[in-house]
Amino acid sequence: MSRVAIRVLAGMVLFACLAGPAPGHVGGCGGVLGFEDPTQFCYDKSFYTCEHEYQGGRASDADHTACLQAIEPSCTGAAWPSNCHPTQDDAEGCINLLRDASHLDTPADQLLALFPGSCDLCRSE
């Protein structure tokens, strides 16, 4: 398979990931949402940050792979502060921001700065 075909296939798979529902939220319309699991949020936010940078052309294949490989060690044991209980809706807002293809031209750190509080779910009010 040619390198171009691999890149096109990878782009199509990534687009499907970016356009689909956030992991763990399939069929989540309606009903009462519980509190967000801190480890799952860490995995999701880290994954979509890696994808955002890669699809935006700011990360090479090697950078992307390294970013993905760093997720598990950095998210293992993630916990919210004792006074913080974000909901799944709170977390989904952050993930949707990172997944939004219309923001791919903006680096993730700048994007999050443009929408303060969108991914800092335990910020002091």
N, CA, C and O atoms as CSV, one atom per row, in Angstrom:
chain,resi,resn,atom,element,x,y,z
A,1,MET,N,N,0.853,-1.167,0.000
A,1,MET,CA,C,0.000,0.000,0.000
A,1,MET,C,C,0.902,1.234,0.000
A,1,MET,O,O,1.865,1.300,0.763
A,2,SER,N,N,0.595,2.195,-0.843
A,2,SER,CA,C,1.446,3.381,-0.939
A,2,SER,C,C,1.287,4.273,0.286
A,2,SER,O,O,0.297,4.192,1.013
A,3,ARG,N,N,2.268,5.109,0.491
A,3,ARG,CA,C,2.255,6.009,1.644
A,3,ARG,C,C,1.064,6.966,1.588
A,3,ARG,O,O,0.465,7.276,2.618
A,4,VAL,N,N,0.723,7.430,0.388
A,4,VAL,CA,C,-0.415,8.335,0.224
A,4,VAL,C,C,-1.708,7.621,0.600
A,4,VAL,O,O,-2.560,8.191,1.282
A,5,ALA,N,N,-1.855,6.371,0.154
A,5,ALA,CA,C,-3.061,5.606,0.472
A,5,ALA,C,C,-3.184,5.386,1.974
A,5,ALA,O,O,-4.283,5.447,2.526
A,6,ILE,N,N,-2.063,5.132,2.632
A,6,ILE,CA,C,-2.086,4.940,4.084
A,6,ILE,C,C,-2.520,6.226,4.775
A,6,ILE,O,O,-3.327,6.191,5.704
A,7,ARG,N,N,-1.994,7.348,4.329
A,7,ARG,CA,C,-2.371,8.629,4.939
A,7,ARG,C,C,-3.854,8.937,4.714
A,7,ARG,O,O,-4.534,9.429,5.615
A,8,VAL,N,N,-4.354,8.643,3.500
A,8,VAL,CA,C,-5.765,8.887,3.216
A,8,VAL,C,C,-6.628,7.999,4.105
A,8,VAL,O,O,-7.611,8.463,4.683
A,9,LEU,N,N,-6.263,6.727,4.216
A,9,LEU,CA,C,-6.999,5.803,5.065
A,9,LEU,C,C,-6.960,6.258,6.524
A,9,LEU,O,O,-7.983,6.236,7.208
A,10,ALA,N,N,-5.791,6.665,6.998
A,10,ALA,CA,C,-5.664,7.148,8.375
A,10,ALA,C,C,-6.524,8.399,8.590
A,10,ALA,O,O,-7.155,8.554,9.635
A,11,GLY,N,N,-6.539,9.277,7.601
A,11,GLY,CA,C,-7.367,10.489,7.693
A,11,GLY,C,C,-8.850,10.166,7.759
A,11,GLY,O,O,-9.603,10.804,8.495
A,12,MET,N,N,-9.263,9.168,6.981
A,12,MET,CA,C,-10.668,8.772,6.993
A,12,MET,C,C,-11.053,8.164,8.343
A,12,MET,O,O,-12.127,8.448,8.874
A,13,VAL,N,N,-10.180,7.335,8.888
A,13,VAL,CA,C,-10.441,6.737,10.195
A,13,VAL,C,C,-10.508,7.830,11.264
A,13,VAL,O,O,-11.394,7.824,12.119
A,14,LEU,N,N,-9.570,8.757,11.204
A,14,LEU,CA,C,-9.554,9.835,12.182
A,14,LEU,C,C,-10.792,10.707,12.064
A,14,LEU,O,O,-11.364,11.121,13.072
A,15,PHE,N,N,-11.206,10.988,10.836
A,15,PHE,CA,C,-12.415,11.784,10.650
A,15,PHE,C,C,-13.604,11.085,11.292
A,15,PHE,O,O,-14.435,11.724,11.938
A,16,ALA,N,N,-13.680,9.756,11.110
A,16,ALA,CA,C,-14.769,9.002,11.724
A,16,ALA,C,C,-14.714,9.132,13.246
A,16,ALA,O,O,-15.749,9.239,13.905
A,17,CYS,N,N,-13.503,9.121,13.796
A,17,CYS,CA,C,-13.359,9.282,15.248
A,17,CYS,C,C,-13.773,10.678,15.684
A,17,CYS,O,O,-14.423,10.841,16.717
A,18,LEU,N,N,-13.402,11.681,14.906
A,18,LEU,CA,C,-13.724,13.060,15.270
A,18,LEU,C,C,-15.208,13.357,15.094
A,18,LEU,O,O,-15.772,14.167,15.830
A,19,ALA,N,N,-15.835,12.715,14.134
A,19,ALA,CA,C,-17.236,12.990,13.850
A,19,ALA,C,C,-18.178,12.142,14.696
A,19,ALA,O,O,-19.358,12.475,14.814
A,20,GLY,N,N,-17.692,11.069,15.281
A,20,GLY,CA,C,-18.531,10.160,16.058
A,20,GLY,C,C,-18.723,10.645,17.484
A,20,GLY,O,O,-18.157,11.660,17.891
A,21,PRO,N,N,-19.527,9.907,18.236
A,21,PRO,CA,C,-19.756,10.286,19.635
A,21,PRO,C,C,-18.504,10.079,20.477
A,21,PRO,O,O,-17.654,9.252,20.149
A,22,ALA,N,N,-18.401,10.830,21.554
A,22,ALA,CA,C,-17.271,10.669,22.470
A,22,ALA,C,C,-17.321,9.273,23.075
A,22,ALA,O,O,-18.410,8.754,23.324
A,23,PRO,N,N,-16.174,8.654,23.316
A,23,PRO,CA,C,-16.175,7.320,23.915
A,23,PRO,C,C,-16.959,7.304,25.213
A,23,PRO,O,O,-16.822,8.198,26.048
A,24,GLY,N,N,-17.782,6.276,25.374
A,24,GLY,CA,C,-18.571,6.152,26.585
A,24,GLY,C,C,-19.892,6.889,26.546
A,24,GLY,O,O,-20.678,6.799,27.490
A,25,HIS,N,N,-20.152,7.618,25.469
A,25,HIS,CA,C,-21.375,8.401,25.400
A,25,HIS,C,C,-22.270,7.966,24.250
A,25,HIS,O,O,-23.151,8.723,23.842
A,26,VAL,N,N,-22.071,6.781,23.724
A,26,VAL,CA,C,-22.913,6.279,22.653
A,26,VAL,C,C,-24.297,6.024,23.217
A,26,VAL,O,O,-24.449,5.337,24.227
A,27,GLY,N,N,-25.296,6.572,22.568
A,27,GLY,CA,C,-26.658,6.392,23.054
A,27,GLY,C,C,-26.935,7.148,24.330
A,27,GLY,O,O,-27.872,6.813,25.054
A,28,GLY,N,N,-26.138,8.165,24.622
A,28,GLY,CA,C,-26.269,8.895,25.869
A,28,GLY,C,C,-27.289,10.009,25.848
A,28,GLY,O,O,-27.366,10.779,26.805
A,29,CYS,N,N,-28.082,10.125,24.781
A,29,CYS,CA,C,-29.081,11.184,24.720
A,29,CYS,C,C,-30.187,10.906,25.731
A,29,CYS,O,O,-30.665,9.778,25.851
A,30,GLY,N,N,-30.578,11.923,26.439
A,30,GLY,CA,C,-31.641,11.770,27.409
A,30,GLY,C,C,-31.144,11.104,28.673
A,30,GLY,O,O,-29.997,10.663,28.745
A,31,GLY,N,N,-31.986,11.034,29.644
A,31,GLY,CA,C,-31.607,10.384,30.893
A,31,GLY,C,C,-30.764,11.308,31.748
A,31,GLY,O,O,-30.320,12.366,31.302
A,32,VAL,N,N,-30.555,10.897,32.958
A,32,VAL,CA,C,-29.774,11.681,33.903
A,32,VAL,C,C,-28.303,11.294,33.772
A,32,VAL,O,O,-27.953,10.115,33.806
A,33,LEU,N,N,-27.466,12.284,33.624
A,33,LEU,CA,C,-26.043,12.022,33.512
A,33,LEU,C,C,-25.414,12.045,34.897
A,33,LEU,O,O,-25.749,12.883,35.734
A,34,GLY,N,N,-24.514,11.126,35.120
A,34,GLY,CA,C,-23.823,11.063,36.404
A,34,GLY,C,C,-22.570,11.909,36.377
A,34,GLY,O,O,-22.350,12.714,35.473
A,35,PHE,N,N,-21.762,11.704,37.388
A,35,PHE,CA,C,-20.497,12.413,37.461
A,35,PHE,C,C,-19.499,11.775,36.503
A,35,PHE,O,O,-19.535,10.568,36.262
A,36,GLU,N,N,-18.625,12.586,35.971
A,36,GLU,CA,C,-17.614,12.116,35.029
A,36,GLU,C,C,-16.506,11.376,35.768
A,36,GLU,O,O,-16.061,11.806,36.832
A,37,ASP,N,N,-16.073,10.277,35.201
A,37,ASP,CA,C,-14.957,9.513,35.743
A,37,ASP,C,C,-13.664,10.267,35.401
A,37,ASP,O,O,-13.424,10.551,34.227
A,38,PRO,N,N,-12.834,10.594,36.383
A,38,PRO,CA,C,-11.633,11.392,36.109
A,38,PRO,C,C,-10.632,10.689,35.194
A,38,PRO,O,O,-9.984,11.340,34.375
A,39,THR,N,N,-10.500,9.383,35.324
A,39,THR,CA,C,-9.554,8.661,34.464
A,39,THR,C,C,-10.041,8.660,33.029
A,39,THR,O,O,-9.248,8.871,32.111
A,40,GLN,N,N,-11.340,8.423,32.813
A,40,GLN,CA,C,-11.884,8.423,31.453
A,40,GLN,C,C,-11.751,9.812,30.837
A,40,GLN,O,O,-11.414,9.940,29.660
A,41,PHE,N,N,-12.013,10.849,31.623
A,41,PHE,CA,C,-11.872,12.212,31.100
A,41,PHE,C,C,-10.427,12.477,30.696
A,41,PHE,O,O,-10.176,13.062,29.642
A,42,CYS,N,N,-9.487,12.055,31.515
A,42,CYS,CA,C,-8.074,12.245,31.205
A,42,CYS,C,C,-7.717,11.547,29.894
A,42,CYS,O,O,-7.051,12.129,29.038
A,43,TYR,N,N,-8.162,10.290,29.738
A,43,TYR,CA,C,-7.906,9.552,28.499
A,43,TYR,C,C,-8.517,10.273,27.298
A,43,TYR,O,O,-7.850,10.481,26.285
A,44,ASP,N,N,-9.789,10.651,27.420
A,44,ASP,CA,C,-10.484,11.288,26.301
A,44,ASP,C,C,-9.843,12.625,25.925
A,44,ASP,O,O,-9.579,12.890,24.752
A,45,LYS,N,N,-9.598,13.462,26.933
A,45,LYS,CA,C,-9.012,14.781,26.655
A,45,LYS,C,C,-7.629,14.624,26.037
A,45,LYS,O,O,-7.298,15.323,25.080
A,46,SER,N,N,-6.826,13.726,26.566
A,46,SER,CA,C,-5.478,13.516,26.037
A,46,SER,C,C,-5.529,12.976,24.616
A,46,SER,O,O,-4.790,13.441,23.748
A,47,PHE,N,N,-6.400,11.991,24.372
A,47,PHE,CA,C,-6.527,11.411,23.033
A,47,PHE,C,C,-6.930,12.475,22.018
A,47,PHE,O,O,-6.302,12.603,20.968
A,48,TYR,N,N,-7.976,13.236,22.330
A,48,TYR,CA,C,-8.448,14.231,21.371
A,48,TYR,C,C,-7.484,15.408,21.234
A,48,TYR,O,O,-7.472,16.068,20.195
A,49,THR,N,N,-6.684,15.683,22.247
A,49,THR,CA,C,-5.639,16.699,22.101
A,49,THR,C,C,-4.578,16.203,21.120
A,49,THR,O,O,-4.139,16.954,20.249
A,50,CYS,N,N,-4.164,14.939,21.258
A,50,CYS,CA,C,-3.200,14.353,20.310
A,50,CYS,C,C,-3.752,14.389,18.891
A,50,CYS,O,O,-3.050,14.776,17.957
A,51,GLU,N,N,-5.004,13.987,18.730
A,51,GLU,CA,C,-5.624,13.963,17.404
A,51,GLU,C,C,-5.756,15.373,16.830
A,51,GLU,O,O,-5.523,15.586,15.640
A,52,HIS,N,N,-6.126,16.325,17.669
A,52,HIS,CA,C,-6.284,17.712,17.237
A,52,HIS,C,C,-4.967,18.248,16.660
A,52,HIS,O,O,-4.954,18.869,15.597
A,53,GLU,N,N,-3.879,18.005,17.360
A,53,GLU,CA,C,-2.572,18.489,16.904
A,53,GLU,C,C,-2.125,17.755,15.637
A,53,GLU,O,O,-1.556,18.372,14.736
A,54,TYR,N,N,-2.374,16.466,15.562
A,54,TYR,CA,C,-1.978,15.673,14.392
A,54,TYR,C,C,-2.786,16.080,13.161
A,54,TYR,O,O,-2.219,16.321,12.096
A,55,GLN,N,N,-4.095,16.156,13.307
A,55,GLN,CA,C,-4.938,16.528,12.170
A,55,GLN,C,C,-4.732,17.981,11.756
A,55,GLN,O,O,-4.958,18.338,10.600
A,56,GLY,N,N,-4.306,18.809,12.691
A,56,GLY,CA,C,-4.021,20.210,12.372
A,56,GLY,C,C,-2.654,20.395,11.722
A,56,GLY,O,O,-2.287,21.512,11.356
A,57,GLY,N,N,-1.902,19.311,11.576
A,57,GLY,CA,C,-0.606,19.379,10.899
A,57,GLY,C,C,0.529,19.871,11.780
A,57,GLY,O,O,1.600,20.202,11.271
A,58,ARG,N,N,0.320,19.927,13.086
A,58,ARG,CA,C,1.357,20.409,13.991
A,58,ARG,C,C,2.154,19.280,14.634
A,58,ARG,O,O,3.120,19.536,15.353
A,59,ALA,N,N,1.762,18.042,14.382
A,59,ALA,CA,C,2.467,16.890,14.951
A,59,ALA,C,C,2.819,15.922,13.826
A,59,ALA,O,O,1.985,15.600,12.980
A,60,SER,N,N,4.055,15.471,13.833
A,60,SER,CA,C,4.489,14.465,12.861
A,60,SER,C,C,3.913,13.109,13.267
A,60,SER,O,O,3.309,12.976,14.331
A,61,ASP,N,N,4.104,12.115,12.418
A,61,ASP,CA,C,3.662,10.759,12.765
A,61,ASP,C,C,4.318,10.309,14.064
A,61,ASP,O,O,3.662,9.726,14.928
A,62,ALA,N,N,5.619,10.580,14.201
A,62,ALA,CA,C,6.345,10.175,15.409
A,62,ALA,C,C,5.829,10.934,16.637
A,62,ALA,O,O,5.670,10.344,17.706
A,63,ASP,N,N,5.567,12.233,16.489
A,63,ASP,CA,C,5.027,13.026,17.600
A,63,ASP,C,C,3.655,12.494,18.014
A,63,ASP,O,O,3.346,12.393,19.201
A,64,HIS,N,N,2.849,12.161,17.023
A,64,HIS,CA,C,1.507,11.645,17.276
A,64,HIS,C,C,1.575,10.325,18.038
A,64,HIS,O,O,0.857,10.127,19.019
A,65,THR,N,N,2.435,9.432,17.584
A,65,THR,CA,C,2.598,8.142,18.258
A,65,THR,C,C,3.078,8.342,19.692
A,65,THR,O,O,2.567,7.705,20.613
A,66,ALA,N,N,4.047,9.216,19.881
A,66,ALA,CA,C,4.558,9.484,21.232
A,66,ALA,C,C,3.468,10.081,22.119
A,66,ALA,O,O,3.361,9.736,23.296
A,67,CYS,N,N,2.673,10.962,21.559
A,67,CYS,CA,C,1.576,11.582,22.305
A,67,CYS,C,C,0.584,10.514,22.767
A,67,CYS,O,O,0.170,10.505,23.927
A,68,LEU,N,N,0.209,9.623,21.866
A,68,LEU,CA,C,-0.741,8.567,22.207
A,68,LEU,C,C,-0.161,7.609,23.246
A,68,LEU,O,O,-0.870,7.156,24.144
A,69,GLN,N,N,1.121,7.305,23.121
A,69,GLN,CA,C,1.752,6.382,24.063
A,69,GLN,C,C,1.884,6.987,25.459
A,69,GLN,O,O,1.981,6.252,26.441
A,70,ALA,N,N,1.888,8.294,25.557
A,70,ALA,CA,C,2.025,8.960,26.859
A,70,ALA,C,C,0.704,9.033,27.626
A,70,ALA,O,O,0.692,9.382,28.806
A,71,ILE,N,N,-0.398,8.710,26.966
A,71,ILE,CA,C,-1.704,8.862,27.619
A,71,ILE,C,C,-1.849,7.952,28.831
A,71,ILE,O,O,-2.166,8.422,29.924
A,72,GLU,N,N,-1.625,6.669,28.651
A,72,GLU,CA,C,-1.865,5.741,29.762
A,72,GLU,C,C,-1.035,6.079,30.997
A,72,GLU,O,O,-1.592,6.170,32.090
A,73,PRO,N,N,0.287,6.269,30.859
A,73,PRO,CA,C,1.056,6.586,32.070
A,73,PRO,C,C,0.623,7.892,32.744
A,73,PRO,O,O,0.671,8.009,33.968
A,74,SER,N,N,0.202,8.868,31.941
A,74,SER,CA,C,-0.166,10.151,32.541
A,74,SER,C,C,-1.574,10.148,33.130
A,74,SER,O,O,-1.885,10.984,33.978
A,75,CYS,N,N,-2.426,9.227,32.698
A,75,CYS,CA,C,-3.812,9.224,33.178
A,75,CYS,C,C,-4.100,8.167,34.245
A,75,CYS,O,O,-5.136,8.221,34.908
A,76,THR,N,N,-3.202,7.223,34.410
A,76,THR,CA,C,-3.417,6.184,35.412
A,76,THR,C,C,-3.505,6.838,36.792
A,76,THR,O,O,-2.614,7.582,37.203
A,77,GLY,N,N,-4.578,6.550,37.480
A,77,GLY,CA,C,-4.760,7.097,38.829
A,77,GLY,C,C,-5.279,8.522,38.868
A,77,GLY,O,O,-5.244,9.162,39.918
A,78,ALA,N,N,-5.762,9.032,37.737
A,78,ALA,CA,C,-6.299,10.398,37.716
A,78,ALA,C,C,-7.440,10.523,38.723
A,78,ALA,O,O,-8.218,9.587,38.906
A,79,ALA,N,N,-7.536,11.669,39.366
A,79,ALA,CA,C,-8.591,11.889,40.366
A,79,ALA,C,C,-8.978,13.363,40.376
A,79,ALA,O,O,-8.160,14.237,40.089
A,80,TRP,N,N,-10.227,13.620,40.709
A,80,TRP,CA,C,-10.685,14.996,40.881
A,80,TRP,C,C,-10.340,15.444,42.297
A,80,TRP,O,O,-10.250,14.610,43.198
A,81,PRO,N,N,-10.145,16.742,42.509
A,81,PRO,CA,C,-10.006,17.240,43.883
A,81,PRO,C,C,-11.290,16.906,44.664
A,81,PRO,O,O,-12.352,16.721,44.069
A,82,SER,N,N,-11.186,16.833,45.957
A,82,SER,CA,C,-12.325,16.391,46.774
A,82,SER,C,C,-13.559,17.282,46.631
A,82,SER,O,O,-14.678,16.811,46.833
A,83,ASN,N,N,-13.381,18.545,46.290
A,83,ASN,CA,C,-14.519,19.460,46.171
A,83,ASN,C,C,-14.995,19.627,44.730
A,83,ASN,O,O,-15.746,20.558,44.438
A,84,CYS,N,N,-14.575,18.750,43.832
A,84,CYS,CA,C,-14.908,18.877,42.413
A,84,CYS,C,C,-15.658,17.635,41.950
A,84,CYS,O,O,-15.193,16.509,42.133
A,85,HIS,N,N,-16.831,17.856,41.345
A,85,HIS,CA,C,-17.658,16.747,40.864
A,85,HIS,C,C,-18.270,17.104,39.515
A,85,HIS,O,O,-19.485,17.279,39.420
A,86,PRO,N,N,-17.444,17.217,38.459
A,86,PRO,CA,C,-17.987,17.589,37.149
A,86,PRO,C,C,-18.894,16.490,36.595
A,86,PRO,O,O,-18.695,15.303,36.855
A,87,THR,N,N,-19.872,16.911,35.841
A,87,THR,CA,C,-20.802,15.961,35.232
A,87,THR,C,C,-20.273,15.489,33.884
A,87,THR,O,O,-19.305,16.035,33.354
A,88,GLN,N,N,-20.913,14.486,33.352
A,88,GLN,CA,C,-20.554,14.008,32.015
A,88,GLN,C,C,-20.806,15.098,30.979
A,88,GLN,O,O,-20.072,15.194,29.995
A,89,ASP,N,N,-21.839,15.923,31.187
A,89,ASP,CA,C,-22.092,17.045,30.264
A,89,ASP,C,C,-20.925,18.029,30.274
A,89,ASP,O,O,-20.514,18.512,29.218
A,90,ASP,N,N,-20.388,18.331,31.456
A,90,ASP,CA,C,-19.235,19.228,31.563
A,90,ASP,C,C,-18.074,18.673,30.739
A,90,ASP,O,O,-17.465,19.388,29.943
A,91,ALA,N,N,-17.782,17.404,30.940
A,91,ALA,CA,C,-16.657,16.763,30.252
A,91,ALA,C,C,-16.897,16.702,28.749
A,91,ALA,O,O,-15.973,16.910,27.962
A,92,GLU,N,N,-18.119,16.421,28.352
A,92,GLU,CA,C,-18.421,16.311,26.932
A,92,GLU,C,C,-18.215,17.645,26.213
A,92,GLU,O,O,-17.816,17.661,25.048
A,93,GLY,N,N,-18.479,18.750,26.887
A,93,GLY,CA,C,-18.250,20.060,26.281
A,93,GLY,C,C,-16.785,20.244,25.920
A,93,GLY,O,O,-16.467,20.766,24.852
A,94,CYS,N,N,-15.898,19.821,26.798
A,94,CYS,CA,C,-14.458,19.905,26.542
A,94,CYS,C,C,-14.072,19.018,25.367
A,94,CYS,O,O,-13.377,19.460,24.453
A,95,ILE,N,N,-14.519,17.777,25.391
A,95,ILE,CA,C,-14.160,16.828,24.340
A,95,ILE,C,C,-14.695,17.298,22.995
A,95,ILE,O,O,-14.003,17.199,21.982
A,96,ASN,N,N,-15.915,17.808,22.980
A,96,ASN,CA,C,-16.493,18.295,21.719
A,96,ASN,C,C,-15.694,19.466,21.156
A,96,ASN,O,O,-15.534,19.581,19.941
A,97,LEU,N,N,-15.200,20.321,22.019
A,97,LEU,CA,C,-14.378,21.444,21.565
A,97,LEU,C,C,-13.119,20.927,20.873
A,97,LEU,O,O,-12.757,21.416,19.803
A,98,LEU,N,N,-12.456,19.954,21.466
A,98,LEU,CA,C,-11.233,19.402,20.873
A,98,LEU,C,C,-11.519,18.609,19.605
A,98,LEU,O,O,-10.671,18.548,18.715
A,99,ARG,N,N,-12.691,18.006,19.507
A,99,ARG,CA,C,-13.057,17.200,18.338
A,99,ARG,C,C,-13.544,18.040,17.172
A,99,ARG,O,O,-13.556,17.560,16.038
A,100,ASP,N,N,-13.940,19.265,17.414
A,100,ASP,CA,C,-14.549,20.105,16.384
A,100,ASP,C,C,-13.543,20.402,15.272
A,100,ASP,O,O,-12.560,21.111,15.489
A,101,ALA,N,N,-13.792,19.864,14.098
A,101,ALA,CA,C,-12.875,20.019,12.959
A,101,ALA,C,C,-12.732,21.473,12.516
A,101,ALA,O,O,-11.741,21.823,11.875
A,102,SER,N,N,-13.692,22.316,12.841
A,102,SER,CA,C,-13.589,23.719,12.425
A,102,SER,C,C,-12.507,24.470,13.197
A,102,SER,O,O,-12.160,25.595,12.837
A,103,HIS,N,N,-11.969,23.858,14.259
A,103,HIS,CA,C,-10.918,24.494,15.057
A,103,HIS,C,C,-9.533,23.898,14.813
A,103,HIS,O,O,-8.598,24.199,15.555
A,104,LEU,N,N,-9.385,23.064,13.794
A,104,LEU,CA,C,-8.104,22.380,13.585
A,104,LEU,C,C,-6.947,23.318,13.298
A,104,LEU,O,O,-5.792,22.960,13.528
A,105,ASP,N,N,-7.235,24.514,12.798
A,105,ASP,CA,C,-6.149,25.450,12.500
A,105,ASP,C,C,-5.594,26.124,13.752
A,105,ASP,O,O,-4.578,26.815,13.677
A,106,THR,N,N,-6.236,25.937,14.889
A,106,THR,CA,C,-5.798,26.544,16.148
A,106,THR,C,C,-5.169,25.477,17.036
A,106,THR,O,O,-5.810,24.466,17.320
A,107,PRO,N,N,-3.920,25.678,17.484
A,107,PRO,CA,C,-3.301,24.701,18.392
A,107,PRO,C,C,-4.169,24.490,19.636
A,107,PRO,O,O,-4.839,25.412,20.101
A,108,ALA,N,N,-4.147,23.278,20.158
A,108,ALA,CA,C,-5.011,22.906,21.286
A,108,ALA,C,C,-4.854,23.844,22.480
A,108,ALA,O,O,-5.852,24.247,23.077
A,109,ASP,N,N,-3.613,24.199,22.838
A,109,ASP,CA,C,-3.429,25.067,24.008
A,109,ASP,C,C,-4.049,26.442,23.779
A,109,ASP,O,O,-4.626,27.028,24.695
A,110,GLN,N,N,-3.929,26.960,22.549
A,110,GLN,CA,C,-4.547,28.252,22.233
A,110,GLN,C,C,-6.068,28.138,22.184
A,110,GLN,O,O,-6.779,29.044,22.619
A,111,LEU,N,N,-6.559,27.022,21.652
A,111,LEU,CA,C,-7.997,26.800,21.583
A,111,LEU,C,C,-8.606,26.789,22.984
A,111,LEU,O,O,-9.640,27.411,23.225
A,112,LEU,N,N,-7.959,26.082,23.900
A,112,LEU,CA,C,-8.477,26.019,25.267
A,112,LEU,C,C,-8.392,27.379,25.955
A,112,LEU,O,O,-9.223,27.696,26.805
A,113,ALA,N,N,-7.395,28.179,25.594
A,113,ALA,CA,C,-7.290,29.532,26.153
A,113,ALA,C,C,-8.407,30.440,25.618
A,113,ALA,O,O,-8.856,31.353,26.312
A,114,LEU,N,N,-8.849,30.185,24.388
A,114,LEU,CA,C,-9.949,30.968,23.815
A,114,LEU,C,C,-11.282,30.660,24.482
A,114,LEU,O,O,-12.193,31.488,24.471
A,115,PHE,N,N,-11.394,29.478,25.058
A,115,PHE,CA,C,-12.616,29.048,25.733
A,115,PHE,C,C,-12.275,28.682,27.178
A,115,PHE,O,O,-12.307,27.508,27.548
A,116,PRO,N,N,-11.947,29.691,27.998
A,116,PRO,CA,C,-11.507,29.405,29.369
A,116,PRO,C,C,-12.581,28.638,30.143
A,116,PRO,O,O,-13.773,28.936,30.061
A,117,GLY,N,N,-12.123,27.659,30.881
A,117,GLY,CA,C,-13.032,26.858,31.682
A,117,GLY,C,C,-13.653,25.688,30.941
A,117,GLY,O,O,-14.303,24.844,31.557
A,118,SER,N,N,-13.462,25.622,29.620
A,118,SER,CA,C,-14.106,24.546,28.860
A,118,SER,C,C,-13.551,23.176,29.231
A,118,SER,O,O,-14.294,22.194,29.241
A,119,CYS,N,N,-12.281,23.093,29.531
A,119,CYS,CA,C,-11.677,21.801,29.889
A,119,CYS,C,C,-11.092,21.787,31.295
A,119,CYS,O,O,-10.637,20.746,31.769
A,120,ASP,N,N,-11.101,22.932,31.962
A,120,ASP,CA,C,-10.645,22.996,33.361
A,120,ASP,C,C,-11.889,22.815,34.219
A,120,ASP,O,O,-12.468,23.783,34.712
A,121,LEU,N,N,-12.286,21.566,34.386
A,121,LEU,CA,C,-13.584,21.269,34.996
A,121,LEU,C,C,-13.639,21.514,36.492
A,121,LEU,O,O,-14.721,21.503,37.079
A,122,CYS,N,N,-12.490,21.736,37.121
A,122,CYS,CA,C,-12.461,21.971,38.565
A,122,CYS,C,C,-11.925,23.356,38.885
A,122,CYS,O,O,-11.315,23.565,39.934
A,123,ARG,N,N,-12.148,24.282,38.001
A,123,ARG,CA,C,-11.652,25.644,38.217
A,123,ARG,C,C,-12.379,26.301,39.393
A,123,ARG,O,O,-13.517,25.961,39.717
A,124,SER,N,N,-11.705,27.222,39.998
A,124,SER,CA,C,-12.328,28.009,41.084
A,124,SER,C,C,-13.169,29.080,40.442
A,124,SER,O,O,-12.710,29.778,39.538
A,125,GLU,N,N,-14.371,29.215,40.889
A,125,GLU,CA,C,-15.292,30.217,40.309
A,125,GLU,C,C,-14.993,31.575,40.884
A,125,GLU,O,O,-15.651,32.554,40.530
